[in-house]
Amino acid sequence: MLDVVADLSSFSFEAGLTEDEKKLLHLRVRSAGLIFCGCAHAVFLCKLVHSLRCVMKSHTANRDSPGEDSDLRVGVLGMGQMGKQLLLSLLEKSGIKPSHIKISSRRPESVVGFIPTGVECFSDNRRLAAWADILFLCCLPSHLPKVCADLHSNLSKRCLVYSFTSAVPITRLAQLLGHDFILKPQYDFVACDAADVWLSCTHLATALMDPLQIEASCPFSTSGGISLGLNWVCAVLYCLLNICTSSGLGSSDALSLINSILKEKQPHTVELNAQSFISASYASSLLTKEPFPWISLADAQTKETPLLCFLSRSKSMQQCISAAYKLLVETQAKLDSSTLM
């Protein structure tokens, strides 16, 4: 339908603002960019983890039995602005079956519109924590103490908690939850002439198909004025390693499967090895059939790790991860989870 007021400046959003208010317009751009980046990075993580689970199932399953369900179970706690946008992104882009997404909200009636999609909504944080493989925290900081009290002792060690809750450092969150398998993106802002790329994010599902915005949200890019940094990427890779460890995979198999996922997106790249993840002394004594040690993601995001040093100097691996990011986020979701790879 033709927008008859599209070229009429008096009908624009900015027309009714005072000069002082116009100075704050950059916050509108920043907010749109943060929501886009948060959702895009969450979709990337879910697709990457799901891909690993699929290749692990193929690698370890008995051909004569159905084996463990490789479908990822995703929980979203909180249905404010971020929670709703995240849910839309997961439904549109992740390829996760709606029946494998559950929501816990203080006001389940506010998301009744999602029920026809097959997503289950209830008000029970403990139930969600016990069920989910990945649990996204989208609650307000003021609600976090109660939420953490609900989740404490109900999270399995292998449940990845992904926090969008601001103003609470990851070390404090780990203490409140009694849990160290936590990812928390830390966004920084840099001066950039192209930051207005985010102004077209009014419809997130459409924006997530825009190559320019996907490029701007790439973890190694600052072209949109929003920077995520190496620590988050390191934590994502350590997350994959922990998933292999929790399944009892030997170090050789774990490296092979993680490299296979990345090399499928960028065939000619440097491979990750044991010394990429752990100290040289530990790596030299690690047997091929012996699993990697469990890595605290809280430590991985706050300390200098072998992987951080490796990624900092390996442009080839940065390009590989960037290629994987763009491909996975751009790829349209398919309900048949086996076709994600």
Residue pairs with C-beta under 8 A, 6 or more apart in sequence:
5 11
9 15
14 22
14 25
17 25
26 195
28 199
29 195
29 196
29 198
29 199
30 189
30 195
30 198
30 225
30 226
32 198
32 199
32 201
32 202
33 195
33 197
33 198
33 201
33 216
33 217
33 224
33 225
33 226
34 187
34 226
35 81
35 82
35 85
35 201
35 204
36 198
36 201
36 204
36 207
36 208
36 213
36 217
37 185
37 187
37 217
37 224
37 226
37 228
38 82
38 85
38 86
38 164
38 185
39 85
39 86
39 88
39 89
39 204
39 208
40 89
40 208
40 214
40 217
40 329
41 185
41 217
41 219
41 228
41 232
42 86
42 89
42 90
42 136
42 162
43 89
43 90
43 93
43 94
43 208
43 328
43 329
44 325
44 328
44 329
45 134
45 162
45 183
45 236
45 239
46 72
46 74
46 90
46 94
46 96
46 134
47 94
47 95
47 328
47 329
47 331
47 340
48 236
48 240
48 261
48 324
48 328
49 72
49 133
49 134
49 160
49 239
49 240
49 243
50 70
50 71
50 72
50 94
50 95
50 96
50 337
50 340
51 261
51 328
51 340
51 341
52 240
52 243
52 244
52 257
52 258
52 261
53 70
53 72
53 243
54 70
54 337
54 338
54 340
54 341
55 257
55 260
55 261
55 341
56 70
56 243
56 244
56 247
56 249
56 257
57 67
57 68
57 70
59 253
59 257
60 67
60 247
60 249
61 67
61 68
70 337
71 96
71 97
71 100
71 337
72 96
72 100
72 133
72 134
72 337
73 100
73 101
73 102
73 131
73 132
73 133
73 134
74 90
74 94
74 96
74 100
74 101
74 102
74 132
74 133
74 134
74 135
74 136
75 101
75 102
75 103
75 104
75 128
75 129
75 131
75 132
75 134
75 135
75 136
76 83
76 86
76 87
76 90
76 101
76 102
76 103
76 104
76 136
76 138
77 83
77 103
77 104
77 105
77 125
77 128
77 135
77 136
77 137
77 138
77 139
77 147
78 104
78 105
78 137
78 138
78 139
78 140
78 143
79 87
79 103
79 105
79 107
79 110
79 111
79 121
79 138
80 138
80 139
80 140
82 138
82 164
83 103
83 105
83 136
83 138
84 111
85 204
86 136
86 138
86 164
87 101
87 103
87 111
87 114
87 119
88 204
88 205
89 204
89 205
89 208
90 96
90 101
91 98
91 101
91 114
91 117
91 119
91 333
92 205
92 208
92 333
93 205
93 208
93 329
93 332
93 333
94 333
95 333
95 334
95 335
95 337
95 339
95 340
96 337
97 118
97 335
97 337
98 117
98 118
98 119
99 118
99 119
99 120
101 119
101 120
102 119
102 120
102 121
102 122
102 128
102 131
102 132
103 111
103 114
103 119
103 120
103 121
103 122
103 128
104 121
104 122
104 123
104 124
104 125
104 127
104 128
105 111
105 121
105 123
106 123
107 123
108 121
108 122
108 123
111 121
112 121
114 121
115 121
122 128
125 147
125 150
125 151
125 154
126 150
126 151
126 154
128 135
129 135
129 150
129 151
129 154
129 155
129 159
130 154
130 155
130 156
132 159
133 158
133 159
133 160
134 159
134 160
134 162
135 151
135 155
135 159
135 160
135 161
135 162
136 162
136 163
136 164
137 144
137 147
137 161
137 162
137 163
137 164
137 165
138 164
138 165
139 147
139 165
140 165
141 165
141 166
141 167
141 168
144 165
144 168
144 173
144 176
145 176
148 173
148 176
148 177
151 161
151 177
151 179
152 176
152 177
152 178
152 179
153 178
155 161
155 177
155 179
157 179
157 181
157 246
157 294
158 181
158 242
158 243
158 246
159 179
159 181
160 181
160 182
160 183
160 239
160 297
161 173
161 177
161 179
161 181
161 182
161 183
162 182
162 183
162 184
163 170
163 173
163 182
163 183
163 184
164 185
165 173
168 176
170 182
170 184
170 298
170 301
170 302
171 298
171 302
173 182
173 184
173 298
174 180
174 182
174 296
174 298
180 296
180 297
180 298
180 299
181 239
181 242
181 297
182 297
182 298
183 232
183 235
183 236
183 239
183 297
183 301
184 301
185 228
185 232
186 228
186 229
186 231
186 232
186 301
187 226
187 227
187 228
188 226
188 227
188 228
188 229
189 225
189 226
189 227
190 222
190 225
190 226
190 227
191 225
192 222
192 223
192 224
192 225
194 216
194 223
194 224
194 225
195 224
195 225
195 226
197 212
197 213
197 216
197 223
197 224
198 213
198 216
198 224
200 207
200 210
200 213
201 207
201 213
207 213
208 214
208 329
209 330
209 332
211 326
211 330
213 224
214 325
214 326
214 329
214 330
215 221
215 223
215 326
216 223
216 224
216 226
217 224
217 226
217 329
218 322
218 325
218 326
219 228
219 229
219 232
219 233
219 321
219 322
219 325
220 233
220 318
220 321
220 322
221 322
230 308
230 311
230 312
231 300
231 301
231 302
231 308
232 301
233 311
233 321
234 300
234 301
234 305
234 307
234 308
234 311
235 297
235 300
235 301
237 258
237 272
237 277
237 307
238 277
238 295
238 297
238 300
238 305
238 307
239 297
240 258
240 261
241 254
241 258
241 277
241 292
241 295
242 294
242 295
242 297
244 253
244 254
244 257
244 258
244 291
244 292
245 254
245 291
245 292
245 293
245 294
246 294
248 291
249 257
249 291
250 287
250 288
250 289
250 290
250 291
251 274
251 286
251 287
251 288
251 289
251 290
251 291
251 292
252 288
252 289
254 291
254 292
255 271
255 272
255 273
255 274
258 272
259 271
259 272
261 324
261 341
262 269
262 272
262 320
262 321
262 324
263 269
263 271
263 320
264 341
265 320
265 323
265 324
265 327
265 328
266 319
266 320
266 323
266 324
269 316
269 317
269 319
269 320
270 314
270 316
270 317
270 320
272 310
272 317
273 283
274 283
274 286
274 292
275 283
275 306
275 310
276 306
276 307
276 310
277 283
277 292
277 295
277 306
277 307
278 286
278 292
278 293
278 306
279 306
280 306
282 293
286 292
299 305
300 307
310 317
311 317
311 318
334 340
